[in-house]
Amino acid sequence: MSQPPNAQQAAYWNEQAGPTWVDMVDPLDRQLAPLGRAAMRALALRPGESVLDVGCGAGATTLQLAEQVGPTGRATGVDISRPLLETARRRAERLANVEFLEADGQSHPFPVAGYDALFSRFGVMFFSEPTAAFANLRRALKPGGRMAFVCWQAPAANPIMTLPMQAALAHVPAPPPAADPTAPGPFAFADADRLRGILDAAGFSGVAVRPHQEKIGSGDLETALTVSLKVGPLGALLRENPDQRDAVIAAVRATLSAHDGPDGVKLDSATWIVTANNPG
């Protein structure tokens, strides 16, 4: 029997990445918050609207969206990671205009024309069938409804994602290159032309992909070091090369310390702010 769409991602975000993100939720929210706000500005929510937050994770963005639409609006977060949703629900337990769904945005039967707006902060790059996923999400938008999300540009443009690994590679072998750079993962939408094509094919109109650059960080040096070692492929490399752990940690700390300042460690990020509409 074949697996359902995104089964591999569901397993990953429930068994591996989800628990790690729960442990690191505050510094990760701190790091990604400025980029989420950039996409929220592009979405320009209004009081009373209903908004769907795709890949909501631990719910920080959903709570911000709920504040923007106010008590007469509604914010719904959807994610496939139960550990992250448990954190999200605890954060929102006293809010009447917030709800969370444990579901796959690629295939979940959302109410047709049920939302005024759709938002995502790095939650839409993991679909196994992105065109079908965005077509499903578009159907959940009202005619004239709008979408805004933020996703990563190429790895080479994102020291925030790659610099710790570069420091570590002086002591451990490089992981094998990705067989398919467009496969589900953080950088699946690095190619802006491919991204436009997916959204056009899914039926969106007025697709715009705007570059956004900003220095971001998770906190002080020790916090940044901990995030670098726990989140992403570097942690796996350390587990595979335990004899080099001390050397890798020293190298990553030295690299990050060069970017430490009054506001903590800040590194360059490069993202796309993507907007589109449901033509109805």
C-alpha positions as CSV (number, residue, x, y, z in Angstrom):
1,M,0.0,0.0,0.0
2,S,1.4,3.4,-0.9
3,Q,2.0,6.0,1.7
4,P,-0.2,9.1,1.8
5,P,1.3,12.4,0.5
6,N,3.8,13.9,2.9
7,A,4.0,10.8,5.0
8,Q,7.8,11.1,5.2
9,Q,7.5,14.8,6.3
10,A,4.9,13.9,8.9
11,A,7.2,11.3,10.4
12,Y,10.1,13.7,10.4
13,W,8.2,16.5,12.0
14,N,6.6,14.3,14.6
15,E,9.6,12.1,15.6
16,Q,12.7,14.1,14.9
17,A,12.4,17.8,14.1
18,G,9.2,18.6,16.1
19,P,10.6,17.6,19.5
20,T,13.9,19.5,18.7
21,W,12.0,22.6,17.8
22,V,9.9,22.4,21.0
23,D,13.1,22.4,23.0
24,M,14.4,25.4,21.0
25,V,11.1,27.2,20.5
26,D,11.9,30.6,22.1
27,P,15.3,31.2,20.4
28,L,13.9,29.9,17.0
29,D,10.9,32.2,17.3
30,R,13.2,35.1,18.1
31,Q,15.3,34.3,15.1
32,L,12.5,34.0,12.6
33,A,10.1,36.6,14.0
34,P,11.4,39.6,11.9
35,L,10.9,37.5,8.7
36,G,7.4,36.6,9.7
37,R,6.6,40.2,10.4
38,A,7.8,41.1,6.9
39,A,5.3,38.7,5.4
40,M,2.5,39.9,7.7
41,R,3.1,43.4,6.5
42,A,2.6,42.2,2.9
43,L,-0.6,40.4,3.9
44,A,-2.0,43.5,5.6
45,L,-4.8,41.8,7.6
46,R,-7.8,43.7,8.7
47,P,-10.0,43.4,11.8
48,G,-12.7,40.8,11.5
49,E,-10.9,38.7,8.9
50,S,-10.3,34.9,9.0
51,V,-6.8,33.8,8.3
52,L,-5.2,30.3,7.8
53,D,-1.6,29.9,9.1
54,V,0.0,27.1,7.1
55,G,2.8,25.2,8.9
56,C,2.1,27.2,12.0
57,G,4.5,25.1,14.2
58,A,4.4,26.2,17.8
59,G,1.9,28.9,17.1
60,A,3.7,32.1,17.6
61,T,2.7,33.4,14.2
62,T,-0.9,32.3,14.7
63,L,-1.1,34.3,17.9
64,Q,0.2,37.4,16.1
65,L,-2.3,36.9,13.3
66,A,-5.1,36.6,15.8
67,E,-4.1,39.9,17.4
68,Q,-4.2,41.6,14.0
69,V,-7.7,40.3,13.1
70,G,-9.0,41.1,16.6
71,P,-11.8,39.4,18.6
72,T,-14.2,39.6,15.6
73,G,-11.8,37.7,13.4
74,R,-10.3,34.2,13.6
75,A,-6.8,32.7,13.1
76,T,-6.5,29.0,12.4
77,G,-3.1,27.3,12.5
78,V,-2.5,24.0,10.7
79,D,0.5,21.7,11.1
80,I,1.5,18.1,10.8
81,S,3.6,18.1,13.9
82,R,1.8,17.0,17.1
83,P,4.6,18.1,19.5
84,L,4.6,21.6,18.0
85,L,0.8,21.8,18.1
86,E,0.8,20.8,21.7
87,T,2.9,23.8,22.5
88,A,0.8,26.0,20.2
89,R,-2.4,25.0,22.0
90,R,-0.9,25.7,25.4
91,R,0.1,29.2,24.3
92,A,-3.4,29.9,23.0
93,E,-5.5,28.3,25.7
94,R,-7.1,31.6,26.8
95,L,-7.8,33.0,23.3
96,A,-11.3,32.6,21.9
97,N,-10.4,33.5,18.3
98,V,-7.6,30.9,17.7
99,E,-7.8,27.3,16.8
100,F,-5.3,24.7,15.6
101,L,-5.7,21.7,13.3
102,E,-3.4,18.7,13.1
103,A,-3.6,18.1,9.4
104,D,-1.6,18.2,6.2
105,G,-2.2,21.4,4.3
106,Q,-1.5,19.6,1.1
107,S,-4.6,17.5,1.3
108,H,-6.8,18.5,4.2
109,P,-10.4,19.3,3.2
110,F,-10.6,22.9,4.4
111,P,-13.9,24.7,4.0
112,V,-14.2,26.0,0.5
113,A,-13.9,29.8,0.4
114,G,-13.5,29.6,4.2
115,Y,-10.8,32.2,4.7
116,D,-10.0,35.8,3.8
117,A,-6.3,35.3,3.9
118,L,-3.5,32.7,4.0
119,F,-0.2,33.1,5.7
120,S,2.9,31.1,6.2
121,R,6.3,31.6,7.8
122,F,8.5,28.9,6.4
123,G,5.7,26.3,6.4
124,V,5.1,25.7,2.7
125,M,8.4,24.3,1.4
126,F,7.8,20.8,2.6
127,F,4.9,19.6,0.3
128,S,5.6,16.5,-1.7
129,E,3.3,17.8,-4.4
130,P,3.5,21.6,-4.2
131,T,1.2,22.4,-7.1
132,A,-1.6,20.2,-5.8
133,A,-1.0,21.6,-2.3
134,F,-1.3,25.2,-3.3
135,A,-4.4,24.4,-5.4
136,N,-5.9,22.9,-2.3
137,L,-5.0,26.0,-0.2
138,R,-6.3,28.3,-2.9
139,R,-9.7,26.6,-2.8
140,A,-9.8,27.5,0.9
141,L,-9.6,31.2,0.1
142,K,-12.6,33.3,-0.6
143,P,-12.8,34.8,-4.1
144,G,-10.4,37.7,-4.1
145,G,-8.7,36.3,-1.0
146,R,-5.0,36.9,-0.6
147,M,-1.9,35.0,0.4
148,A,1.5,36.0,1.7
149,F,4.4,33.8,2.9
150,V,8.1,33.9,3.4
151,C,10.5,31.2,2.3
152,W,14.3,30.9,2.0
153,Q,16.4,31.9,-1.0
154,A,19.4,29.7,-1.9
155,P,21.7,28.4,0.8
156,A,24.7,30.4,-0.4
157,A,22.7,33.6,0.3
158,N,21.9,32.5,3.9
159,P,24.9,32.5,6.3
160,I,22.3,32.2,9.1
161,M,21.7,28.7,7.8
162,T,25.1,27.7,6.4
163,L,27.9,29.4,8.3
164,P,28.0,27.0,11.3
165,M,28.2,24.0,9.0
166,Q,31.1,25.7,7.0
167,A,33.0,26.1,10.3
168,A,32.4,22.5,11.2
169,L,33.6,21.1,7.9
170,A,37.2,21.7,8.8
171,H,36.8,18.8,11.2
172,V,34.1,16.5,9.8
173,P,33.3,15.2,6.3
174,A,30.7,17.1,4.3
175,P,27.3,15.5,4.1
176,P,26.4,14.3,0.6
177,P,24.8,16.9,-1.7
178,A,21.1,16.8,-2.1
179,A,20.1,14.6,-5.0
180,D,17.3,17.0,-5.9
181,P,17.6,20.6,-4.7
182,T,13.8,21.1,-5.3
183,A,12.8,18.2,-3.1
184,P,10.7,19.1,0.0
185,G,12.9,20.9,2.5
186,P,14.0,24.4,3.6
187,F,15.3,25.5,0.2
188,A,12.7,23.9,-2.1
189,F,11.5,27.3,-3.3
190,A,14.9,28.9,-3.7
191,D,14.3,29.2,-7.5
192,A,11.9,32.1,-7.8
193,D,10.9,31.2,-11.4
194,R,10.0,27.7,-10.3
195,L,8.0,29.1,-7.4
196,R,6.0,31.5,-9.7
197,G,5.3,28.6,-12.0
198,I,3.9,26.4,-9.2
199,L,1.6,29.2,-8.0
200,D,0.5,30.0,-11.5
201,A,-0.3,26.3,-12.1
202,A,-2.2,26.2,-8.8
203,G,-4.5,28.9,-10.1
204,F,-3.3,32.0,-8.2
205,S,-3.2,35.4,-9.8
206,G,-1.0,38.4,-9.2
207,V,1.9,36.3,-8.1
208,A,4.8,38.5,-6.8
209,V,8.1,37.2,-5.4
210,R,10.1,40.0,-3.7
211,P,13.6,39.6,-2.2
212,H,14.1,40.4,1.4
213,Q,17.4,40.6,3.2
214,E,17.8,41.1,6.9
215,K,20.2,40.2,9.7
216,I,18.6,37.9,12.2
217,G,19.6,35.9,15.3
218,S,18.4,33.6,18.1
219,G,20.1,35.4,21.0
220,D,23.5,35.6,22.7
221,L,26.5,33.6,21.7
222,E,25.8,30.5,23.7
223,T,22.2,30.5,22.5
224,A,23.2,30.8,18.9
225,L,25.7,28.0,19.4
226,T,23.1,25.7,20.9
227,V,20.7,26.4,18.1
228,S,23.3,25.8,15.5
229,L,24.3,22.4,17.0
230,K,20.8,21.1,17.5
231,V,18.7,22.4,14.6
232,G,19.5,21.2,11.1
233,P,22.1,18.8,9.6
234,L,25.0,19.8,11.8
235,G,23.6,17.8,14.7
236,A,23.5,14.7,12.6
237,L,27.1,15.2,11.6
238,L,28.1,15.4,15.3
239,R,26.3,12.2,16.1
240,E,28.1,10.5,13.2
241,N,31.5,11.9,14.3
242,P,31.5,12.0,18.1
243,D,35.3,12.0,18.3
244,Q,35.3,15.5,16.6
245,R,32.5,17.0,18.8
246,D,34.8,19.2,20.9
247,A,36.7,20.5,17.8
248,V,33.5,21.2,16.0
249,I,31.9,23.1,18.9
250,A,35.1,25.2,19.3
251,A,35.1,26.0,15.6
252,V,31.5,27.0,15.4
253,R,31.7,29.1,18.6
254,A,34.7,31.0,17.2
255,T,32.9,31.6,13.9
256,L,29.8,32.9,15.6
257,S,31.7,35.0,18.0
258,A,32.9,37.2,15.1
259,H,29.3,38.2,14.6
260,D,28.4,38.8,18.2
261,G,27.2,42.3,19.2
262,P,25.0,44.2,21.6
263,D,21.9,42.4,20.3
264,G,23.5,39.0,20.2
265,V,24.8,37.0,17.2
266,K,23.3,38.3,14.0
267,L,23.8,36.8,10.5
268,D,22.6,37.6,7.1
269,S,19.4,36.0,5.8
270,A,17.9,36.1,2.3
271,T,14.3,35.2,1.7
272,W,11.4,35.6,-0.7
273,I,8.3,37.5,0.4
274,V,5.6,35.9,-1.8
275,T,2.1,37.4,-2.4
276,A,-0.7,36.2,-4.6
277,N,-4.5,36.3,-4.9
278,N,-7.3,33.8,-5.5
279,P,-9.0,35.2,-8.6
280,G,-12.3,33.4,-7.7
